[in-house]
């Protein structure tokens, strides 16, 4: 089971069963060899918990395109033979004190994430508009790949349609239907997300970022960025970096 929204939840053996906060269970039952043993005389169950973390606007948008809850029941698990192996390996590394266990567990968690996405892509019943629905259509998947590989290119709907072997009208309609917005709007949003990521993590000037992601001018970037994020790129960078980094910049300027 995966909760992509990170929402609070309860796991119960029966609807009427009382729920005990996880923090209380963990404090009452210290781990033995990295495993907490809890419960009574019922059937034995093993619970392995973990989390995925995403950064930046692209990561947040990716999560918005996923169902809030994904349950991989027995039938779905049968279509993903690697899932059981990964879960067993994750449980082993989580309980291990061997060098590198935490790093191995992190890599296994990433592989589990891929398995969950694969399950969603194979599930034709998940038809809400978004990037996931777009990936189920091979021609749209190719178009998304083109946009993400070269977002600075002056893509037109005509060129994208030609590259994936579709008419302009059919491509535009299918893109809107499956992804939920026109191709040009998707590209504009992608560019702004890349700008926010570079402002947060990089040292490039705003003019350099504008050129790198496909804006014709710094002023054009600033106007679009303010409409999307409600503040200028400079204000966004200062807020994202916090007072410590801002103080370092001031010190560097003085030096």
N, C-alpha and C positions, 0 to 999 in steps of 0.2 A: 504494500500500500504506500502510495506517495501522495503527500499533501503539498502541492506546488504553491499554495497561498500561505503556507506556514501557520495556518489557523489552529487554534486550540481544539483538542479532540479527546475523546475517551475510547479506550479499548476495553470491552466487556465480554465476559464469557456468556452472559445472558442479559437480556434487556433490564431485568430487575436487579441485577447484581450491583452492589455498592462500588463506587469508584474511589480509589485512594490516589491522591496526588503522587506523581512520580518522585518528587523530591523526598517525600516521606518514606516511600519504599526503599529508596537508595540509602537514606540515612539509617534506617532500621536494619538493613541487611548489607553489611560491608561486603565488598567483593572478595571472592576466593579465586586466586589465579586469574584475576581480571573479569570474573563473571559474578553477577549478583544472583543468588538463589532465593526465590520468593515463592510463596504459595502454600497450598494445602495438599489434598490427596487426589486432586483431579488429574486429568490427562496431562502429560508433560508437553510443555510448549517452550519454544525458544524464541526470544524476541531480540532482534538485532536492530538497533536504531542508529541513524546517521542523519546528516543534513547536507544539502547542496547550497552553496552561496554563489550569487552572481554579482557582478559589479557593473556599474554604468548603466546608461539608458538603454543600450542594446540588450543587456541581460534582463532588465526589467520588462522590456517589450517582449522578449522571448517568453518570459513567464506568463505574461498576459495572454499569450496565444495558446496556453496549455489549459486543460481542464483543472479545476481546483483540486479534484480528487481522482486518483487513478488506482484502481484495485486490480491487481494481477491475480486472478483466480486460477484454479487448477487448469482450466482449459487454455488460458493464455500462457501460463507457465510452460505448458507442454509445447507451445510453438516457439519458445525461447530456451533451448536446451542449455545455453551457457549461463542462464540465470542462477540455477541451483549451485553450479560450481562456483560462481562469483560470491554468492551469499555464504557458502561454506568457507571460502577463503577469507571473506571479510570477518566472519565470526572468529576464525583462527587468529588473524592478525590483531583484531581488537582485544583479544584475551592474552596476547603475547607480550612479553617484556623484552623480546629480542631486539637488537639494534636494527633500526630501519622499519620497525613494525608500523609506526604511525604514518610514515611515508607510503609504505605498501598499501595500508588501509585507504589512504586518500586516493591513490591511483585506482584501486578496485572500485571505490565509490564512483569515480568518473566513468568507469566501464559500466557500472550498474545504471548510471544515468543514460548512457547510450542505449542500453537494453530497454529501458522504459520508453524512450523516444521511438525506438524501433517498434515496440508494441503499439504505440499510438499511430504510427504511420501505417501499420498493417490493419488497423481497425477502421474499416470503412464507415462505421457508425458515428465516428467523431467527425462531424461535418460543419462545425462552427467556422465562420470565416476567420482567416488569419494565416500566418506564415506556415503553420503546420498543414492546413488544408491545401496551401499552394504547393507544398513539397509532394503531396500525393499525386499531383498532376505533373507528369514528366516534363512537359513543355514549360510550365510555370516554374518548376524546380530549376530548369536550365536558365530561365530568365532571372530568377533570384540570384543564382550563382554569378551570372554576368554582372548584375548590379553590385553585389557585395565584393566581387573581385576588383572592380574598377569603378568605384562610386564617383570619382572625379570626372569621368568621361561625360561628355554632353549627350547623354542617351536621349533618343526620341522614341516615341511609341512605335513609329514605323520601323526603326532599326531593330528594336528588340523583337518585334513581331517577325521580321525577316530572319533574324538569327535563329529563332526557334521554329521556323517553318509554318507560320500562321499568317492569316490576313490581319491587317491592322484592326479592323472592327472586331473580329472574333477574339483576337488576343486581348484587346482592351476590355471587352465584356467579360471574358473568362477571368482576367486578373481581378476586376472589380468584384465579381461573384465569389471567387474563392478566397481572396486575400482581404477584401473589404474596403479597398481604396484604389484609386487609379494608380497606374505605374509611376507617373510623374510625382504624385503626392508621396508615394512610398519612398522614392529616391530622395526627395527633399527631406523627409523625416530621417532617413538613414544618414544623410550628410550631417544633419544637426546633431544626431546622436554621436557621430564620430567626432564632431567638433567638441562636444561636451567631454568626451573621453580624453581627447588630447589636452584640453584645458586643465582637466583634473590631474593628469599623470605626466604631461610633457613639459618641455621648456621652450617650445616654439613660440614665436610671436603670433599675434592674432592674424596679421597679414599672411604669414607663412602657412598657418592653418587654413585660412580661407582658400589659398591657392591649392593646397594639397588635397582638399576634399571637393573642389569643384565650384567654388563661388568665384564670380568674376571680380569681386572687389571686397575689401574689408568692410566697407559701409553696407554692402548688400548682405554680408554675413551678419553684421550687427543687428540690422533690422529684422531679419528672419529669426535670429536667435532670441531677440527680445520678445517677439510674438510667441515663440514656442515656450520659453522658460521664464518670461516675465522679468528679465534682468539682462544687463549687458554682458558680453563675454568676459570683460575685465572683472565685473562684480561677481560673476559666477566663479571665476578662477580663485578670487580671494576667499570667497565663502567655502569653496571645496577644499582649499588647502589649509585653512584655519590660521589662527594667530601666530603659531610657531613658524610656519613656512613664510608667512608674510613678514615677520620680524627678520628672518634670514635674508629675504630679498632686500629689505631696507639696509641691513648691515652690509650686504654685498654692494649696494649702490654707493654707500658711504665710503667703502674701501676703494 
